[in-house]
Amino acid sequence: MAFSSPISPSYSSHLSSKHFKINRTKVSTINKIYPFSLLQRSPFLKVEISSQWERGESSKFGISAAVMSKEYSLDGALENTQLPKGDCWSVHKFGGTCVGTPERIGKVAEIITADQSERKLVVVSAMSKVTDMMYDLIYKAQSRDDSYITALDAVREKHKLAAVDLLDGDDLASFLSKLQDDVNNLKSMLRAIYIAGHATESFSDFVVGHGELWSAHLLSSAVRKNGVECKWMDTREVLVVNPTSSNQVDPDYLMSEERLEKWYSNNPSKTIIATGFIATTPQNIPTTLKRDGSDFSAAIMGALLKARQVTIWTDVDGVYSADPRKVSEAVILKTLSYQEAWEMSYFGANVLHPRTIVPVMQYDIPIVIKNIFNLSAPGTMICRSSGNEYEDGQKLESLVKGFATIDNVALVNVEGTGMAGVPGTASAIFSAVKDVGANVIMISQASSEHSVCFAVPEKEVKAVADVLESRFGQALSVGRLSQIAVIPNCSILAAVGQRMASTPGVSATLFTALAKANINIRAIAQGCTEYNITVVVKREDCVRALRAVHSKFYLSRTIIAVGIVGPGLIGGTLLDQLKDQTAVLKEKFNIDLRVMGITGMRTMLLSESGIDLSRWRELLSVKGEMADMNKFVHHVRGNHFIPNTVMVDCTADSDVASHYFGWLHRGIHVVTPNKKANSGPLDQYLKLRALQRQSYTHYFYEATVGAGLPIISTLRGLLETGDKILRIEGIFSGTLSYIFNNFTGSRVFSQVVKEAKEAGYTEPDPRDDLSGTDVARKVIILARESGLQLELSDIPVQSLVPEPLRSSASPEEFMQQLPQFDQQMAAQRHEAEDTGEVSTLDLNFTEMSLNVTDTLFCDGHLVLCTFSI
């Protein structure tokens, strides 16, 4: 079947199903001429249908459309009104959500009425969801799904109800009559598509464009109801575009300007309601500006009128520094340069159509993004950048204006030594990609020319890989190309900012933020303008990467997910401190600590948003579940909205310390007072420190020696600046210092130890202190920090734990039996006091010798060690 439909610029018809008669038992050809009448003209639609149905043969269909050109003057009208241009015009664009209901259309009419501009042109989209509904009609008709009829009735009913709510009298009757005529026409067209099983692009565009026609008609009537004289424009009579691909058109500004002047000369008005999204070709074939093209329509009209300003009305307060669904701390940007805006729109910031900027930029027409649901919000202004654009309160350090992402992309890497220095290789690659119609989003090539890497939408990557392997099959077989590799499941993250240009350190800051969040970068691209730095990361890492870089550039708080291991005395005290300090950390240091989990040996408490630290003991008791370290770690780190994770080990457990290497390897920072890792087997310690140096994860263990005093950091600073450590001496055990200061007179040893344990001065098992093991571990930690490779067994100590109690089953059992040895401990104390002996531990860094004398006391204090050369 061949279907030829020349359609006039007015695009209104009374085409109905009664004009079609198909006899499926014989060949029939129907040629009809159908009158159209929209506005004042009466051009015509010519429809040709031929259908051949033969027994045993499949049907063949084809549909084509062309528009019969006609002189563009209105019947009997005088072309004597000149179109004014310049600052007298303001252009507004209202998206589908702004006109989604009768109430919202009424609110839009109020905004237009309240605008004090001398002249206004308003571009309006179809009501929300209508464009999708219209495309669905075409899909159903092509699929020969009879439900397209009821679906079209639903579209009609939606607009009928809106009209009844908004209009009355002649305006209502006129709209409903026009609506029914259009629906009858669409039914006939969709019936033809149903029979053919195919619709040309021009027919699809013609059908889909009715959503804008109806919303513009409704809005113009609502504005007139408010007492403002206005006229509505079918922009297919004005906007002329040249289709360049299946998803892009180029405006013909010269022809559009001529048509606009002719339209205005016959329709002079200070308020014009114009359809967005739809246009016509130079041959008068209906077309569209493609998805989300109403923004583009408004920008083109603004450029044609040389308007003072183009306002894009939407449902958000402006352009955000990042997608607020992914970064809750994203901020509204008060200003953006044209370059920044088009970079962000290209990379997924869906507030603007990517091509909206181009038409207005040449005339320095600002675009303002406003929220129709929050009129008090100032919005975002897009304009030419100026030297003082950052005097609007935005932080000077925010060199990056914003971040945008594109999900569901794949990398294609073409690699081989035969590419280096061979002219035309890149051209051949991208020519092949063009042949399959794939969109190349990003390109990265090293100066060695050994490989070319580029990103394409994931849905197109198979076709790209197939055509490249076919095109370069010979080069692959002889080894000039080594591989054509596809890396799926990727996302693109783009940092955008005009002040990035020629500012040192921006890239370093960006990459450091990603590294500290343990994000692996798969590809990098940066243009010579330096407005944009683009990286490719794993799709699963995209949100964490976005939040990490957003917080790094001071656009939001640095959010840290915290896991607390060991909610005992030390861990519980830490949690109480965090409860008191979190507000201060947020306010003064821009750090948002969120405790996502607490685990002990038997019970753990997990939270998706952060545990209420004022009730953590109650919650752990009531809502706690069985402890599982793997599940605990996965939960704390598993929140993709929080880029940084830290585990705080408040135990003295060697099993917990054995997890440090795995945590650091996964990008989890570790903070601990647990001495077991740094004083354990030397090979494991060296492996742990090597990993720390190679990665960007932090491993903080300052509290393992000196009760949190900056001893280790001071020692490390001395060594890094070339100093030599001669001697380290001091009281290395506060626990033993307390015990021996109080183990005097008539006091018994077991009672003093009990007091120290109850006060929280001892390790969970007091034998760790009394045996000298705790002191020995501190000595080993300091020795290793100083460069000595010692094992714990290299430090001989004299234990204060009675021999029979060294193998007690539990700390509780040890404390119960310790009073049995009070007399023995008292005797040792008197002996030490009588002889006046003092214990010293001497490590000679030069000779690597170790000398230990007996344990003695000096003025009630135990001198634990002396390092000397």
C-alpha positions, 0 to 999 in steps of 0.5 A: 500500500502506498500512502501519500499525504501532502499536508498544508502548513495549517495541519488541520483536517476533517479526515475521518474513517468514512473516507476509507473503504478497503476491499480485502478481496480485490485490488482497490485504489482510493484517491481523495482530497480532504479539506483542512481548516485551521485558523483562516486558511483552507489548504488540503490533504491529499491521501493516496491508498492502495492495498493489494490482498492476494491469496497466498501473498503477504501484504505490503504497505508503505506510507509517505507524506509531503506538504503541498506548498502554498503562499503564506499570506492570509486570505484578504489580509493586509501585510502592513504590521511590522514586527518589533524586536528587542528588549520589549519582548520577554519569552517564557517557556512552560514545560509539560509539568507546568501545564499538567492539570487545569489548575496548573494551566490556570496558574500559568495564565496568572503568571503570564498576566502578571508579567509586566513586560511590554510584549510576551511570547509564551512557548508551551509544551503538551500536557504532562504525559501527553507526548508519551501517550501520542507516541504510544498511539503510533506504536499501537497502530503500527503493531496493529493493536486495536487498543489505539482507539481507546488510547486516543479516546483517553487523550481526548478525555484528558483534554476535554476535562481540562477544557471544562474546568478552565473554559466556558461559553464560546471558548469552551465550545470552540475548543471542544469542536476543534478537539473532536475534529482533530481526534477524528482526523487522528483516528483516520490517520492511525487507521491507515498506519494500522493497515500499513503496519508502518508510519513514516517519521513525518506522519509520526511527527504530525500525530505527536504534535497535536499535544502542543496544539491543544495545550497552546489553544487551552492556555490562550483561552485561559489568558483571554479569560483573565482579560489579556488579549492574545493570539496563539501560534502554530509554530509549524507556520513559523519555525523552519528546520532542516533535519540532519539526523534521526534525533537532531535538526538545524534551524533555518533562521533566515526563513523562520524570521521571514515567516515570523514577520509574515505571521505577525503582520497578520496576527499582531498581538502583545501576547502570543502563545506558541507551540513548542517542540513542533516545526516544519521543513523547508518543504513544509513537511511537519517535523519536531525538534525531537525530545524535550525540544520545547526549550529549543523552541523558546531559545529560537523564538528568543533569538528571532525576536532578540528578546530581553530574556528567555525564562524556562519554567519548570518544577525545580528551583534552578540548576543544581550543582549535582543531581539532587536525587544522588547528592542531597546536599546539592545547591542551586547555582545562582549563575552559569555561563553559557559554556558551563550550561551547555556542558552540564546539559550535555552531560545529563543535567536535564533542566535544559535541552542541550542545544538551548544555549546556542540560539540566544548566546549570539545575542547575549540573551540571558536564560533564567530557570524558574520554578513555577511551584516556588515563585519566590526562588530566584532561580538560575541565570545563564548568561555571558560570564563576567569578571565579578560573577562570583560576587554573588555569595558563592564560595570562591574556592568552588572552582568547579560549578557543578557535576553531571553524570551519564549512566549506562555507557560502555567503553570501547578500546581499540588497541594495537602497535600498528596504530601508532603514527598511521594516518587515518586510523581514528578516522576509520574507527569513527567512520565505522561507528557513524555507519551504525548510527552510534553516538560517541559521548567521549573520546580518550587517546594517549599521545603514543597513539597506541590505543583509542578509547571512546564511550558509547551508550550501552545499548549501542555497544554491540553494534559498534563492536561488531562493525569494528571487528568486521572493518578491522578484521584483517588488521586483527588477524595480522597483529596490527591491532591487538584487540577491540575490547568492550568494557560494559557497566560504566558511567561518565562523571563530568566536572564543569566550571569556567574557572577551572581553566588555567587554575592549577590543582583542580584535576589533582583535587578531583582525582584525589577525592576519587582515590580516597573514596576508592574509586577506580578511573577507567578513562579520562578526557579533558578539552583544551578549553578546560571547562570540563574534566570527564572521567569514566568509572564503574556504574556501581561507583558512580553515586559514591564518586559524585558525592566524593567530588562534590564534597571535596570542592566544598559544595557540600559536607564531607559525609563519612559512614562510620562503623564502630566495632566494640561498644564496650567502655572505650567504644561506648565513650567514643559513641557518647563523644560523637553524640556531643560533637557531630553538630560541631563537626558539621558546623565548623568543619563541614564533616557529617559523621554518620554511625551506620553500624555498631557491633560487639562480639554477639550483637550488632545494630545496623541503620540505613541513615545513621543511628540515633546516638542519644539512644544507641544503647537502647536500640542495640538492646532492643533492635540488635541482631546476631553479630556477623562481621562480613554483613556488618562491613558490607552494610556500613560500606554498601551505602552508595550515597556515602563516598567515605567509610571508616571502621573504628576498632575499639577492641583489643581483639586480634581477630578484628585486627586481622581484618584491617588489610582487607578493609584498607584494600577495599578503600575503608579507612581504619582508626584503632587503639588496638595494638594487635595489628602493629605489634603482631607478626612482622611480615603482616605488619610490613604488608599492612604498611606497604598497602597503606603507602600504596593506597589513598586509604587512611590507617590511623593508630595514634591511640595505640601508644600514649593514650592518644597523645601525638607521639607516633605522628611526632616520631614520624615527622622527625624521621621524615625530615631526616632526624635520628632518634637517639632515645625514647623514654617514658611511662608506657603504661598508665594502667601500671602507673595507676596500680603502683601509685595506689599499691601502697601502705595496707592496700592489697594488690587485687583491690587496686587492680579491681579499682583500675578495671572498674575505672576503665584503666585496664585492658578488657583482660587486666592480664594484658597489662600485668603481664607486660604484654601491653607495654611490650606491644607499645615498645614494638610499635615505636621500634617499628615506627623508628625502623627496627624490624623486631618481633614481639618475642624479641622483647623479654618481660617479667610478668606480674600475673601469678603463674597459676592464673596465666591460663585462667579461662576468662578475665572474670575468673582471673579477678575472682582468684587474684586475691589468693596472691595478695600476700605474694604481691605484697612481698615483691613490693616490699623487696623492691622498696628495700633494694631501691632497684629500678627496671630499665629497658634499653634498645641500642639502635646501632648494635640492635642489642636488647638489655632488660633488668628486673622490674622495680619501682621509682617514686611509685612509678614504673619506668618501662623502657629506654631506647638509647644509642 
